[in-house]
Amino acid sequence: MVPVSAFSKYVSALCARAGKSADDLAPKIGVLPTELLLMLAGWTTPTKEVIRGLARELDSDVNYLEKLASQVKLK
């Protein structure tokens, strides 16, 4: 089993709270749903634009998301 990053767990919790999916969020932050899912799964690095978009759409602190994203170890 591959460990899930704190970034992924936190964003997943925010999505659940907001009732939004990757399909809902991706067009609003300028990426394809598959690109967003790859970032959330730890297969690609979350970009600053995506992090800012997630913070905006999920009403979260961008600095905290950037900190969590910087700790993601790619699979």
C-alpha positions as a Markdown table, in Angstrom:
| # | Residue | x | y | z |
|---|---|---|---|---|
| 1 | Met | 0.0 | 0.0 | 0.0 |
| 2 | Val | 1.3 | 3.4 | -1.0 |
| 3 | Pro | 1.0 | 6.1 | 1.7 |
| 4 | Val | -1.2 | 9.1 | 0.9 |
| 5 | Ser | 0.4 | 12.5 | 1.3 |
| 6 | Ala | -0.9 | 15.1 | 3.8 |
| 7 | Phe | -1.6 | 17.3 | 0.8 |
| 8 | Ser | -3.9 | 14.7 | -0.7 |
| 9 | Lys | -5.6 | 14.0 | 2.6 |
| 10 | Tyr | -6.2 | 17.7 | 3.3 |
| 11 | Val | -7.5 | 18.5 | -0.2 |
| 12 | Ser | -9.7 | 15.5 | -0.1 |
| 13 | Ala | -11.2 | 16.6 | 3.2 |
| 14 | Leu | -11.8 | 20.1 | 1.8 |
| 15 | Cys | -13.5 | 18.7 | -1.3 |
| 16 | Ala | -15.7 | 16.6 | 0.9 |
| 17 | Arg | -16.6 | 19.6 | 3.0 |
| 18 | Ala | -17.4 | 21.7 | 0.0 |
| 19 | Gly | -19.2 | 18.8 | -1.9 |
| 20 | Lys | -16.8 | 19.2 | -4.9 |
| 21 | Ser | -15.0 | 16.6 | -7.0 |
| 22 | Ala | -11.9 | 16.8 | -9.2 |
| 23 | Asp | -14.3 | 17.0 | -12.2 |
| 24 | Asp | -15.9 | 20.1 | -10.6 |
| 25 | Leu | -12.7 | 21.8 | -9.7 |
| 26 | Ala | -10.4 | 21.1 | -12.6 |
| 27 | Pro | -12.1 | 23.5 | -15.2 |
| 28 | Lys | -12.2 | 26.2 | -12.6 |
| 29 | Ile | -8.5 | 26.0 | -11.9 |
| 30 | Gly | -7.5 | 25.5 | -15.5 |
| 31 | Val | -6.5 | 21.8 | -15.7 |
| 32 | Leu | -8.0 | 18.6 | -16.9 |
| 33 | Pro | -9.6 | 16.4 | -14.3 |
| 34 | Thr | -7.0 | 13.7 | -15.0 |
| 35 | Glu | -4.1 | 16.2 | -14.4 |
| 36 | Leu | -5.6 | 17.2 | -11.1 |
| 37 | Leu | -6.1 | 13.6 | -10.0 |
| 38 | Leu | -2.5 | 12.8 | -10.9 |
| 39 | Met | -1.4 | 15.7 | -8.7 |
| 40 | Leu | -3.6 | 14.7 | -5.8 |
| 41 | Ala | -2.4 | 11.1 | -6.1 |
| 42 | Gly | 1.2 | 12.1 | -5.9 |
| 43 | Trp | 2.2 | 11.1 | -9.4 |
| 44 | Thr | 3.0 | 14.7 | -10.5 |
| 45 | Thr | 4.0 | 17.8 | -8.6 |
| 46 | Pro | 1.1 | 20.2 | -7.8 |
| 47 | Thr | 1.8 | 23.5 | -9.6 |
| 48 | Lys | 1.6 | 26.9 | -8.0 |
| 49 | Glu | -1.4 | 27.8 | -10.2 |
| 50 | Val | -3.2 | 24.6 | -9.2 |
| 51 | Ile | -2.4 | 25.2 | -5.5 |
| 52 | Arg | -3.7 | 28.8 | -5.7 |
| 53 | Gly | -6.8 | 27.6 | -7.6 |
| 54 | Leu | -7.5 | 24.9 | -5.0 |
| 55 | Ala | -7.2 | 27.4 | -2.2 |
| 56 | Arg | -9.5 | 29.8 | -4.0 |
| 57 | Glu | -12.2 | 27.2 | -4.9 |
| 58 | Leu | -12.0 | 25.4 | -1.5 |
| 59 | Asp | -11.7 | 28.5 | 0.7 |
| 60 | Ser | -8.4 | 27.4 | 2.1 |
| 61 | Asp | -5.1 | 29.1 | 3.1 |
| 62 | Val | -2.8 | 29.1 | 0.0 |
| 63 | Asn | 0.3 | 29.2 | 2.2 |
| 64 | Tyr | -0.7 | 26.0 | 4.1 |
| 65 | Leu | -1.5 | 24.2 | 0.8 |
| 66 | Glu | 1.9 | 25.3 | -0.6 |
| 67 | Lys | 3.6 | 23.9 | 2.6 |
| 68 | Leu | 1.8 | 20.6 | 2.3 |
| 69 | Ala | 2.5 | 20.4 | -1.5 |
| 70 | Ser | 6.2 | 21.0 | -0.9 |
| 71 | Gln | 6.3 | 17.8 | 1.2 |
| 72 | Val | 4.8 | 15.6 | -1.5 |
| 73 | Lys | 7.2 | 12.8 | -2.5 |
| 74 | Leu | 6.4 | 11.7 | -6.1 |
| 75 | Lys | 5.5 | 8.0 | -6.7 |
